[in-house]
């Protein structure tokens, strides 16, 4: 886990984005890069702290060469301030004004609540975030709530279609607009803003989860969603966030997953039928991961089906700001049940459910990529390596362009399972293509 961003947050987020989660990680990587470049100078954690302070000194020539090779971006984008130009070289007044405005806006976002969550954004994405926030300020209070709902729904659709890296900047911009507007709004409008804010924060947590962000970043946004749900008295939303936390929990921590899923259905709140069905399904998966027998897993899945049977028909296309869990259909429950049976070491049973309901169901590209990757892994566990490799290539085709992180993680897991069949042509083809994509 990285240290808290209290000074030069742009440097911190840039190093975390590249996988150097601690200052020592970065110092070690710097020394290795310096050696490869033939530079003799080495750095300590103390030097990293200086670069991450509020006023980092402009690095010397040797350090600039190493930092440029490590980040591939101008030092100004890492929070360093270039020394003044020599006399006689001055930017035009228009350029100075534009640069000052952009830098102030960037410092505002990176110095506030968004920096605390360590968003993994490049400068182009950050500019998009700023634009989303600035656009929201054109509306009156009542118009603003409507605008935010519409924009959030569109952002959720973008996430499902184009992936987390496209959707994230706009989602963060909407939260910035909500956070700043709610401070000055009258109580009725503030309540509506925070209601949208809870939905937006939960979406951001999910986007970060799909982008394979650090656990503490995802946890930050789940906490924000629950805080705003609590302030608006939205118990169902609080429970829904618990469900989403369970879904974001790594399968290696089945006990936590189980506790969160059960809390979503057993707490002092009432989940609507569709998300309640999803919570029961997540509980069944956690039970399978803890080693519960298949009969117990099936009994909890029966509770999920009973809950879904109580749901009213969906009256309109599901949306992020509409009724909770409206996109949870019978086909989705069945493919997620297949995941449960896979975790319960019943791959043949899982394959049947996957193949039937992936063919029948309507899923966003992100979800189809993830479920197809799950099918590939299940086929591998069922001893069908060639079929698993063919399906895995289909999933890679769905996931690669948009960088759907959960699907890609499942494909890596599938590649591990298929390693003992690496000499088979179909398996080798999949593994090579996955390696090329990962290296790229």
C-alpha positions in Angstrom: 0.0 0.0 0.0 1.3 3.5 -0.8 1.9 6.2 1.7 -0.8 8.8 2.1 -0.7 11.6 -0.5 -0.1 14.7 1.5 2.2 16.8 -0.7 3.2 16.2 -4.3 0.2 14.0 -5.1 0.9 14.0 -8.8 4.2 12.2 -8.3 2.6 9.8 -5.8 -0.3 8.8 -8.2 2.1 8.4 -11.1 4.4 6.0 -9.2 1.4 4.0 -7.8 -0.1 3.8 -11.3 3.1 2.1 -12.5 3.2 -0.4 -9.7 5.6 1.2 -7.2 3.3 1.2 -4.3 5.8 2.2 -1.6 8.6 4.7 -1.5 11.1 1.9 -1.1 9.6 0.2 -4.2 10.3 3.4 -6.1 13.8 3.9 -4.7 14.7 0.3 -5.7 13.3 0.8 -9.2 15.1 4.1 -9.6 18.5 2.6 -8.7 17.9 -0.3 -11.1 17.0 2.1 -13.9 20.0 4.4 -13.1 22.3 1.4 -13.3 20.9 0.4 -16.7 21.5 4.0 -18.0 25.0 4.1 -16.7 24.2 6.7 -14.0 26.2 6.3 -10.8 23.9 8.3 -8.5 21.5 6.4 -6.3 18.7 7.6 -4.2 17.2 6.7 -0.8 13.7 6.8 0.6 14.5 10.2 2.1 15.0 11.6 -1.5 11.7 10.1 -2.6 10.0 11.8 0.4 11.6 15.1 -0.8 10.1 14.6 -4.3 6.7 13.9 -2.7 6.8 16.9 -0.5 4.7 20.0 -1.1 7.5 21.9 -2.8 9.8 19.4 -4.4 13.1 20.8 -5.8 13.7 20.6 -9.5 15.8 17.4 -10.0 19.4 17.6 -11.2 20.4 16.6 -14.7 21.2 13.0 -13.8 18.0 12.5 -11.9 16.0 14.1 -14.7 17.4 11.6 -17.2 16.4 8.6 -14.9 12.9 10.0 -14.1 12.2 10.6 -17.8 13.2 7.0 -18.6 11.0 5.7 -15.7 7.9 7.8 -16.4 8.1 8.9 -20.0 6.3 12.1 -19.1 7.5 15.8 -18.5 8.6 16.5 -15.0 6.0 19.2 -14.7 3.4 16.5 -15.0 4.9 14.9 -12.0 4.5 18.0 -9.8 7.9 19.5 -10.2 8.2 23.2 -11.0 10.8 24.2 -13.6 13.1 27.0 -12.6 12.2 30.4 -14.2 13.2 31.0 -17.8 16.2 33.2 -18.5 15.3 36.9 -19.1 14.1 37.6 -22.6 12.0 34.5 -22.9 8.4 35.0 -21.8 5.2 33.3 -22.7 2.4 35.3 -24.2 -0.3 36.7 -21.9 -2.9 34.3 -23.3 -0.6 31.3 -22.8 0.2 32.5 -19.2 -3.5 32.9 -18.4 -4.5 29.5 -19.8 -1.6 27.8 -18.1 -2.4 29.4 -14.7 -6.1 28.4 -15.0 -5.3 24.8 -15.9 -2.7 24.4 -13.2 -5.0 25.9 -10.5 -7.8 23.5 -11.6 -5.5 20.5 -11.5 -4.2 21.4 -8.1 -7.7 21.9 -6.8 -8.7 18.4 -7.9 -5.5 16.6 -7.0 -5.3 18.4 -3.6 -8.8 17.5 -2.5 -11.0 14.5 -2.0 -10.0 13.0 -5.4 -6.3 13.0 -4.5 -7.1 11.2 -1.2 -8.4 8.4 -3.3 -5.2 8.3 -5.5 -7.0 8.3 -8.9 -4.9 6.7 -11.6 -5.3 9.4 -14.2 -3.0 10.8 -16.9 -3.2 14.5 -17.8 -5.6 13.9 -20.7 -8.0 12.1 -18.4 -7.5 14.8 -15.8 -8.5 17.5 -18.3 -11.6 15.5 -19.1 -12.4 15.3 -15.4 -12.1 19.1 -15.1 -14.3 19.6 -18.1 -17.0 17.3 -16.6 -17.0 19.3 -13.4 -17.0 22.7 -15.2 -19.9 21.6 -17.4 -22.0 20.7 -14.4 -21.7 24.2 -13.0 -23.8 25.7 -15.9 -27.0 24.4 -14.4 -29.3 25.7 -11.6 -29.8 23.5 -8.6 -32.8 21.6 -9.9 -31.4 21.3 -13.4 -28.1 20.2 -11.9 -29.6 17.1 -10.2 -31.3 16.1 -13.5 -28.1 16.7 -15.4 -26.0 14.6 -12.9 -28.4 11.7 -13.0 -28.4 11.7 -16.8 -24.6 12.0 -17.0 -24.1 9.3 -14.4 -26.4 6.9 -16.3 -24.4 7.6 -19.5 -21.1 7.1 -17.7 -22.3 3.7 -16.3 -23.2 2.6 -19.9 -19.8 3.8 -21.1 -18.1 1.7 -18.5 -20.0 -1.4 -19.6 -19.2 -0.7 -23.3 -15.8 0.9 -23.4 -14.1 0.0 -20.1 -13.0 1.7 -16.9 -10.3 3.9 -18.3 -12.8 5.7 -20.5 -15.5 6.0 -17.9 -13.4 7.0 -14.8 -12.6 10.6 -15.5 -16.2 11.6 -16.1 -17.4 9.7 -13.1 -14.8 11.5 -10.9 -15.8 14.9 -12.4 -19.4 14.3 -11.5 -18.5 13.5 -7.9 -16.4 16.6 -7.8 -19.4 18.6 -9.0 -21.6 16.9 -6.4 -19.2 17.5 -3.5 -18.7 21.2 -4.3 -22.4 21.9 -5.1 -23.7 20.1 -2.0 -21.8 22.4 0.3 -23.9 25.4 -0.7 -27.2 23.9 -1.7 -30.4 24.2 0.3 -31.3 21.0 2.3 -33.8 19.6 -0.2 -31.4 19.9 -3.1 -28.5 18.7 -1.0 -30.4 15.5 -0.2 -30.9 14.8 -3.9 -27.2 15.6 -4.7 -25.9 13.2 -2.0 -28.3 10.6 -3.2 -26.8 10.8 -6.7 -23.4 11.0 -5.0 -23.8 7.7 -3.3 -24.7 6.0 -6.6 -21.7 7.8 -8.3 -19.3 6.8 -5.5 -20.4 3.2 -5.7 -19.9 3.3 -9.5 -16.4 4.7 -9.1 -15.5 2.0 -6.7 -16.6 -0.6 -9.2 -14.7 1.1 -12.0 -11.6 1.1 -9.9 -12.2 -2.5 -9.1 -12.4 -3.3 -12.8 -9.2 -1.3 -13.4 -7.4 -3.5 -10.9 -6.7 -0.5 -8.6 -5.2 -1.0 -5.1 -7.7 -2.3 -2.5 -7.5 0.9 -0.4 -8.6 3.0 -3.3 -11.7 0.9 -3.9 -12.4 0.9 -0.1 -12.2 4.7 -0.1 -15.0 5.0 -2.6 -17.2 2.3 -1.0 -16.8 4.3 2.3 -17.8 7.5 0.6 -20.9 5.8 -1.0 -22.0 4.5 2.5 -21.4 7.9 4.1 -23.7 9.7 1.6 -26.3 6.9 1.8 -26.3 7.2 5.5 -26.7 11.0 5.4 -29.7 10.6 3.1 -31.3 7.8 5.2 -31.0 5.4 2.3 -30.6 2.0 4.1 -31.2 0.0 0.9 -28.3 1.8 -0.8 -26.1 1.2 2.2 -26.9 -2.5 2.0 -26.3 -2.5 -1.8 -22.8 -1.1 -1.2 -22.1 -4.0 1.2 -23.1 -6.4 -1.6 -20.7 -4.6 -4.0 -18.0 -4.8 -1.4 -18.5 -8.5 -1.2 -18.2 -8.8 -5.0 -15.0 -6.7 -5.0 -13.5 -8.9 -2.3 -10.7 -11.2 -3.6 -11.7 -14.9 -3.7 -8.8 -15.6 -1.3 -10.7 -13.8 1.5 -13.9 -15.9 1.4 -14.7 -15.2 5.1 -14.9 -11.4 4.5 -16.9 -12.0 1.3 -19.3 -14.2 3.2 -19.7 -11.7 6.1 -20.4 -8.7 3.7 -22.9 -10.7 1.6 -24.8 -11.8 4.7 -24.7 -8.3 6.2 -26.4 -7.0 3.0 -29.4 -9.2 3.6 -29.5 -9.4 7.4 -28.8 -5.8 8.5 -31.3 -3.2 9.7 -32.4 -2.5 6.1 -34.4 -4.1 3.3 -32.9 -4.7 0.0 -35.3 -4.8 -3.0 -35.9 -8.3 -4.4 -33.4 -8.1 -7.3 -30.3 -6.9 -5.4 -31.4 -9.3 -2.5 -31.2 -12.2 -5.0 -27.8 -11.0 -6.0 -26.7 -10.9 -2.4 -27.8 -14.4 -1.8 -25.9 -15.5 -4.9 -22.8 -13.8 -3.6 -23.3 -15.6 -0.3 -23.5 -18.9 -2.1 -20.2 -18.2 -3.9 -18.5 -17.3 -0.6 -19.8 -20.5 1.0 -18.4 -22.5 -1.9 -15.0 -20.8 -1.4 -15.1 -21.7 2.3 -15.5 -25.4 1.4 -19.2 -25.7 2.2 -20.9 -28.7 0.6 -22.8 -28.4 -2.7 -26.1 -28.9 -1.0 -25.7 -25.8 1.2 -24.6 -23.8 -1.8 -27.7 -24.9 -3.7 -30.0 -24.0 -0.8 -28.7 -20.5 -0.7 -29.1 -20.2 -4.5 -32.7 -21.3 -4.0 -33.2 -18.2 -1.8 -31.8 -16.1 -4.6 -34.3 -17.5 -7.1 -37.1 -17.0 -4.5 -36.2 -13.4 -4.1 -36.0 -12.8 -7.8 -39.4 -14.4 -8.3 -40.8 -11.6 -6.0 -39.4 -8.8 -8.2 -41.8 -6.7 -10.3 -41.2 -6.6 -14.1 -38.7 -4.0 -15.2 -40.6 -1.0 -16.6 -37.7 0.8 -18.3 -34.2 0.0 -19.4 -32.1 -0.4 -16.2 -29.9 2.6 -15.3 -27.4 3.5 -12.6 -29.8 6.0 -10.9 -32.9 3.9 -11.3 -34.2 1.2 -8.9 -31.4 -0.7 -7.3 -30.3 -3.9 -9.1 -32.8 -3.5 -11.9 -30.4 -5.1 -14.4 -30.3 -8.3 -12.3 -32.1 -10.9 -14.5 -32.7 -14.6 -14.4 -29.9 -15.2 -17.0 -27.5 -13.2 -14.9 -28.4 -15.2 -11.8 -27.8 -18.4 -13.7 -24.4 -17.5 -15.0 -23.4 -16.3 -11.5 -24.8 -19.6 -10.2 -22.4 -21.3 -12.6 -19.5 -19.4 -10.9 -20.7 -20.7 -7.6 -20.7 -24.3 -8.9 -17.2 -23.7 -10.3 -16.0 -22.6 -6.9 -17.7 -25.7 -5.4 -15.6 -27.9 -7.7 -18.5 -28.9 -9.9 -17.1 -27.7 -13.3 -19.3 -30.0 -15.5 -22.5 -28.6 -13.9 -21.1 -25.0 -14.2 -20.3 -25.4 -17.9 -23.8 -26.4 -18.8 -25.2 -23.3 -17.0 -22.6 -21.0 -18.6 -23.2 -22.2 -22.2 -27.0 -22.1 -21.9 -27.4 -18.7 -20.3 -24.5 -16.9 -22.1 -26.2 -17.9 -25.3 -29.7 -16.7 -24.1 -28.8 -13.7 -22.0 -28.3 -10.0 -22.9 -25.1 -8.7 -21.3 -23.0 -5.6 -21.6 -19.6 -6.2 -23.3 -17.8 -6.0 -20.0 -20.0 -8.6 -18.3 -20.0 -10.9 -21.4 -16.2 -10.7 -21.4 -16.0 -11.6 -17.7 -18.5 -14.5 -17.9 -16.9 -15.8 -21.1 -13.5 -15.8 -19.3 -15.1 -17.7 -16.4 -16.4 -20.3 -18.8 -12.9 -20.7 -20.3 -11.5 -21.3 -16.8 -14.3 -23.7 -16.0 -13.6 -25.7 -19.2 -10.0 -25.9 -18.3 -10.9 -27.3 -14.8 -13.2 -29.8 -16.5 -10.3 -31.2 -18.4 -11.2 -29.6 -21.8 -8.0 -27.7 -22.6 -8.6 -27.1 -26.4 -12.2 -25.9 -25.9 -11.0 -23.8 -23.0 -8.3 -22.1 -25.1 -10.8 -21.4 -27.9 -13.3 -19.8 -25.5 -10.4 -17.9 -23.8 -9.4 -16.4 -27.1 -13.0 -15.2 -27.6 -13.0 -13.6 -24.1 -9.6 -12.0 -24.8 -11.1 -10.5 -28.0 -13.9 -9.0 -25.9 -11.8 -7.7 -23.1 -8.5 -6.5 -24.7 -9.7 -3.3 -26.5 -11.5 -1.9 -23.4 -9.1 -3.4 -20.9 -11.8 -5.0 -18.8 -9.7 -5.8 -15.8 -11.8 -8.5 -14.1 -12.1 -10.5 -17.4 -8.3 -10.2 -18.0 -7.6 -11.4 -14.5 -9.8 -14.4 -15.0 -7.9 -15.1 -18.3 -4.6 -15.0 -16.5 -6.0 -17.5 -14.0 -7.1 -19.7 -17.0 -3.7 -19.5 -18.5 -2.2 -20.8 -15.2 -4.7 -23.7 -15.2 -3.8 -24.5 -18.8 0.0 -24.5 -18.3 0.2 -28.3 -18.1 -1.3 -28.5 -21.6 1.0 -25.8 -23.1 2.2 -28.1 -25.9 -1.3 -28.3 -27.4 -1.6 -25.8 -30.4 -4.8 -24.1 -29.3 -3.5 -23.6 -25.7 -0.1 -22.3 -27.0 -1.9 -19.9 -29.3 -4.0 -18.5 -26.4 -1.1 -18.2 -24.1 1.1 -16.4 -26.7 -1.7 -13.9 -27.5 -2.3 -13.2 -23.9 1.4 -12.7 -23.3 1.6 -10.3 -26.3 -1.3 -8.3 -24.9 0.1 -8.2 -21.4 3.5 -7.2 -22.6 1.9 -4.4 -24.7 
